[in-house]
């Protein structure tokens, strides 16, 4: 569908430059931006942010604090170990 909208010139130039730097058409850039805004708006109506598209593949990345602690402990343990050449 074709329509006409008025956009401030400075905003239009910034959008055109950003679209070009991303290698997409201005039409695709505006379509993506509008769809993103509509998704966010729909999430606001329900009181929560909609899930990002990547969450479908990776889940909501459940609480990783336990894994983070395990990795930190492994690093700390490794740094406490002396190499044979460092022992006098």
Secondary structure, 3 states (H helix, E strand, C coil): CCCCCCCCHHHHHHHHHHHHHHCCCHHHHHHHHHHHHHHHHHHHHCCCCCCCCCHHHHCCCCCCHHHHHHHHHHHHHHHHCCCHHHCC
